[in-house]
Amino acid sequence: MVGDPIEGALVVLAAKAGLDVASERAAAPRIAEIPFDPGLRYMATFHRTVAGTRACVKGAADVLLDLATRVRTELGDVELTRPVRTRLTAEIDRLAHRGERVLAVAIGDASVAPELPADLLLLGLIGVTDPPRPEAADAIAECKAAGIDVKMITGDHPTTATAVANAVGIDGSALSGTDIERLGDESLTQAAVFARVTPEHKIRIVRALRRSGHVVAMTGDGVNDAPALKGADIGVAMGRTGSDVAKEAAAMILTDDNFATIVTAVRHGRTIRDNIVKFVRFQVSTNVAAILAMAAGSVLLAGASLMTPLMLLWVNVIADGPPALALGLEPARPGVMREPPQRAGAQILTGRRLGWITAAGAVMAVGTLAAFGLGSPRGVPTARTLAFTTFVLFQLVNLLNVRDERGSAFGPLLVRNWRLWAAMASVVVLQAAAVHLPAAQGLFGTTALRPVDWLVALAIASSVLWLEELRKGFLRITRRRRTRPCR
């Protein structure tokens, strides 16, 4: 099937009823048409027949019910009296409550094409099932958990819209286009389901949400969706069924037309931002530690440098480089889609985060100075090498801290990024080479360390991990107490 799915379904229905579609089209060639318009909610085609020009109209059932004057029944064509209209309206509601899109088909003899005849004969109602994808309900539930409010905007009958929305987890009854026109912005932002909307209604909903401070993503596939797609913070067009106008107006195109893909994109986006935060925390804490250690060393060591310039360069290139890049490839944290969205324009380095970074940097600086002091009785080269090695191990241990800002470093993420562990292992090997290879000793001014020295350096470096674990544990306990229900 090529084209609109509803059109395809109607052609299949005609074939199932025994009609030869090709023969019918050949016997009554189309000479004019009234294209579908969201304001009219119907379309009409005009065909040349032996008896003259015939208009064939299809569209929203309630609209055609108002336009028609007669209806075809098992007893023949009868006038559309009030009791007959009541019966038809009840049938429309019955189909709509099942979540079906209800269309009506009517014909009439047209004197002028394309002009809708005044006397239309309603042939019948068609219930079209357009079931949501199986993964839609799970995707919407994940959105709710992530603090994303999902709203459904459709041109369908309000009853149909309500049934479909409730089936996928969007609660509430649908507001119609007339409701949208009389309600204020605050009421619009509270509603979740909108039916019988026009392009003007869609753009008004988008603007009302944006004025209320929401970041709005709008999906659409038709030409009439283009203004709302353009007016949203991010317009999302359908790649398969979307019109060229919708794709041009959108900022993103879904190649699979699947709402769940948007949720996947949100998860990836949150993970990327999370990894940027990890990278920044790691790099800034390393630099803070280096500045504090070197500044304090120049004061406390009476002229002796804590580390040589080449040692600092080694830290920046080796200890900071590959591990920091591996942070950018971290998988999503388990709770990343259970957190509220970030505010638009939210800073990465908040005051609280800077406080944590400075505290971690201070711990690393003090530990490095302590390592220098422990090695001092064996001479400046040994003290400097021990401080240098301790500082490098501090960076590796700090990598584990920054992987989760609130969760324990020994949680589910511990072994999930093999690239990070490979980078850490390579740094340890390179550091051992810088300490023990004669050529490297001449370059960096290092001296060989004993196994116990490595254990001392690792023990000092681990202090930043244990202190951070205490902080995270305290935060988790505090949060549980705040969220514990009152009895």
N, C-alpha and C positions, 0 to 999 in steps of 0.2 A: 504494500500500500504506500502510495506517495501522496503527501498532502495532509490535510487536517484529519485527525483521527475520527472525529464525529462524522465528517463527510464520508469517510471510508466505512464506518459502521452502518450508515444509512444505505450505502450501495450494497453492502453485504446483506442487509435486511431485505432489500428488494429482491436480490437473487434467491435468498432463502424462501421468499414468498412465491417463487416461480416465474418472476418477470425476467425477460431477456433484456438486460440493461442496454446493450448496444442497439437492439432493434427499437426500443422505446426512444432512445436518443435520435436515431435516424428518422423515425416517424414524426417527431416533433422537435425540429432543430431550434436551438436557442437563438433569439434575435436581440434580446436586451436583458438587462438585469439591474436590480437595486442591490448593491453590495451590503454585506452585513455591517451594521453600525451599532456601537454600544448604546447609543441613545435610543435607537429604534428597537433594538434587540430582535430583529428579524432580517431576513434577506428574501428577495423575490427574483425569480427568473421568468422570462416571457418567451413563449414558444409558438411557432407557427404550426397550426393544425388545420385539418380539413374544415373544421367548423369555425375557424377564425383564430384570434390570438388568445392564448390561455396563459394566465398568470399562476405560477406555482410558488407558494409562500411557505417558509418554515422558520421557526424561531421559538422564543420562550413561550411556553404553553399559556401562561396567564395573559401575555400580550396578545396572542392570536385569538384567545377567547374573547377579548374585548373588541377585536377588529371584525370577527366573523358575525354573520347574521343568521346562518343556518348551520346545521350539523348533520352528518350522515349517520344514520342508525340502521339497525336490523330491519326497521319498518320503513326505511326510505329516508329522504332528506326532509328534516323538520326544522321549524323555526327555533332559534335559540331563546326559549322562554326562561324566565327566572328559575323555575324548578330544574330545567335542564342545565342551566349554568351552575346551579348549586351542586348537582350531581357531578358535573365535570370538575368543578373546583375541589370537591371531596376526593375525586380520583387523582387529581394532580397532587394533592397533599399526601395521599396514601403512597404514591410512587416516590415523592420527595422524602418522606420519612424513612424510606428504605435506602436513602443516600443516592437515588438515581437522578440524573439530570433529565428533566422532563421537557421534551420538545413537542410542538404541535405542527401539523401539516394542513394546509388549506389551499384551495384552488378557486379560481374565478375567471370570468370572461372579461378581458380587458379591451377597452375601446381604443386606448392610446397606450403605447409602450414607450418608456417605462413609467407607468402610473398605476398605482394600486387600485384595483376595482373596489367600488363601494360594497358590492354584494359578494362576500367571501363565504365559501362553503368549507366548514371545518371537517376534515376527513378523519382525524384521529389523533391520539396521543402516543408518543414514543418515549419509553423510559430507557435511558442509556446509562449503563453502569461504567463509571470511570474509577475503578478502585485505586486507593493509594498504594504505593509500593509497600511491600512487607516491612521494609526497614524504616519507613517514615515515622511510625509511632516511636520506635526506639530512638531515632534521631531527635525527635521533638522532646522526648523525656530527657535526653542528654543535654539539650539546649536549656531546659528548665533548671537542671542541676547546675549548669554553668552560669546561671543568672541571665540567660538570653530569653527575652519575651518574644514568642512566636505568634504572629497574627495572620489570619487567613482573609484574603481579599479576593472576591470572586464576583462574577456576573450572574451566577446561578441563583435559583430560587432560594429565599432565606431558609426554608425548611430543609432543602437539600444541603445547603452550606452548613447548617447546624449539625445535621446527621454526620456528614463527612468529617467536620472538625472534631466532633466528640469522639468519633471512631479512632482518630489518630492522637487523641490526648489534649486537644485544645478545647477548654471548657467554655461554656457560655452560649447564649442564643445569639443568632445573627442580627445585626442591625442592617436595615435596608437603606437604600440611597436616600429616601425621604427622611429617615432618622438622622443620617449624616448631615443633611442640610440644616436641620433645626437644632442640632446639638452643638455645644461649645467645645473648644479644644481639649479641655480637661476630661470631659466625658469621652471624647474620641480616643484619647490615650489609654483610658481604662478598658475599653472594649477590646475583644479578641477576634471576633468574627464579623465580617462585613459582606453583605450580599447585594446583588442588583446595583453594583457601583458603576459609575462612569469614569472616564479618565480624569475629570475634574475632581471627583470624589477621592480618587487615589492620591493625587498630588496634594490635596488638602490634608489627608491623613498623614502623609509623609511630612509635610510642613509642621503639622501640629505636634508630631512626635519630636521633631528636631527642635522646635521652640521649647519643648519641655526638657531639653537637655539630653535626649536619647541619641545614640549613634545608630543610624537607620541603614539597614541593608534591604533593598527591594528586589524581588524577583519578578520576572515577566517574560513573555514571549511574543506578544502581539505589538502591532503598530501603536495601539492605544495605550500601551504600557510605557512608551518611550518618555513622556514627560515625567512620570514618577521615577523611572530608572535614572533619569538625569538629575532629578531633584534630591535623590537620596544621597547619603554619604558614600554608599557604594551600590551601584546598580549591577544586578546579576541576571544575565540573559541566558535563555536556553539555547544550547548549541545545535540541537537536532531539530526541534520544532520551532525555534525562535525565528522571527522575521529579521531581515537585514537591518531594518530601522531599529529594532530592539537591541540587536547586537552592537550597532554603532553607538547607541546611547549608553550602553552599559560599560562598566569598568572591568567586569569579569564575565567570562562566558563558561557555562558548564557544558562540557562536551558530552556528558551522559544524561543531562536533564534530570539529575537526581538530587533531591533536597539533602539527602544524607551526605553528599559530597561537600556541601557548604559546612556542615558540622565538622567533617574531616579537615577542611581548610582552616576552620577556627582552631581546631586542636593543633594543627601544624603551626599556625600563627602564634598561639600562646607558647608553644614549645620554643619557637625561635626567639621570642622575647625573653623567655625564661633563660635560654642559653646566653643571650646577650648580657642579662643581669649577672649570670654566673661569671662570664668572662670579665666584666667590669669589676665585680667584687674581687676576683682573683688578682687582676692586674693592679688595681688601686691599692689593695692591701699589701701586695709585694713591694710596691714603690714606697708606701708609707713606712713599711718595716725597714727598707733600705735607708731612707732618709733619716729616720729616728736612730737607727743603729750607727750610721756613719757620723751623724751629728753628736750623739752621745759619746761615741768612741773617741772623737777628736778632743773632747773635753776631759774624759775620764782616763784616757790612756797616755796622757802627757806627751803628745806628739807622735806616738806610734799609731800607724793606720790600722784600722780593724781588718780591712781587706784591700788588696791592690786594685788599681783600675781594671786590669785584665780579669781579675776575679769577678768584679761587678759586671763586666761585659759578658763573661761566661754565664752568669746567672740570668742576664737579660736575654741572651740568645738561646741557651740550652734549657735552663730550668723554666723560663717563662714561655718560650716559643712553642714547641710541640705539645706540651700538656694544655696550654691555653687554647690552641687550635682544636685539640680533641674535645674541649668543652663545647665547642660549637656543634659537635655531632652527637651530643647527649640525646638519648631517647626521652620521650615525654614522661614527666613524673606521673605516678598513678593518680594523684589528686588534681591534676592540672585542669580538668574539666568539671571540677566540683568547687571551683573558686569563683567569686564574683568578678565581673569584667573590670578591667582597669579604666579609670576615668580618662576621657580624652585629654591629652597633654600631660598625663601623669609623668613625673620625673623618675628616672632610674635611680639616681643617687638621692634618696630622701634623707632627711635629717637623721632618722633612726638608723637607716642603713649605713650612713656615713659613720655614725657612732660605733656600730658593730665592726666596721672595717678598721676604724682607728684603733679600737681595742685589740683586734687581732694583730694589727701591725705592731702595736706596742708590746704584745706578748712575744712576737717573733724577734723584735729588736732586743728585748731584755734577755731572751734565751740565747741569742747570738753573742751578746756581751758576756753572758755567763759561761758559754763555751770557751770564749777567748780567755776568760779568767781561769778556768780549769786547766787550760793548756799552757798558761804562762810560766809555771815553774819549769817547764821543759824547753823554754826559749820562745822567742817571738814567732819563728817560722812554724813551729808546731801549734802554737796558740792561734795563729792566723789560719792555718789549715783546718783546725778543728772548728773554728768559727765559720769559715767558708763552707765546710761540709754541712754543718748544722743549719746554716741559712738555706742551702739547697734543699735539704730534707724538709725544712719548714715549708718550702713552696709545695713540695709533693704532698705533705700531710694536709696543707691548707686546701689543696684541690678537692679532697674528700669533704671538707667543710662546706665549700661553696656549691656543691652539687644539689643540695636541698637546704633552703633557707630556714625551714622550720622543722623538717623531719630529720631523723637520725641519719648520720653518714653510713650506718650499718643497716639501712633499710633495703627495700627492693632494688634500688638503683645501684647498689654496691658493685655488682659484677655484670651489669648490663651493657657497659660500653667498653668493649675489648680494646678499642683504639686508645682510650685513656690509659688503661693499664699497660699497653705496649709502649706508650710515650713515657710513662713513669719508669718502666723498667729500663728503657734506653737511657734516660737521664741518670739513673743509678750507675749503669755501666760506664757512661761517659765520665761521671764524677769520679768513679773509682780509677779510671784511666788518668784523669787529671791529677789525682793524688799520688798514684803509685808508679806511673810510667816515668822513667828518668827524663825523657825529652819534655814531657809535660811539666815535670817539676821545675826544670830550668826555665820554662816559659812563664809559668804562673807563680813561681816562688813557693811551691808547696813542698811538703815533706811527707813521707809515708806514715800512715796511722796504724795503730795496733787494732786488732779486732774489738778490744774493749772500748777503744775510742769511738768506733763506729756505733757500738751499742749505746754509749753515752750520748753521742750526737742524735741518735734516733729517739732516745728517751726524752731528751730536751725538746726535740722537734714535735714529739707527740703531745706536748703540753697544750698546744693550741687546739688540738683535736678534742682533748678531754674537757677543756674549759668551754669550748663551743658546744659540746654535748650537754654540759650542765645548763648552759643558757637555753638551748632548745628544749630540754626536758622541763625546765621551769616554765617556758612559754606554753608548752603543751598542757601542763597541769593547770595553769592559769586559764587557758582557753576552755578546758573541760569544766572548770568550776563556773565559768561565766555562762556556758551553754546548758548546764545541768538544770532540768526542769524543777520548778518549785513544788513542794508537796504541802 
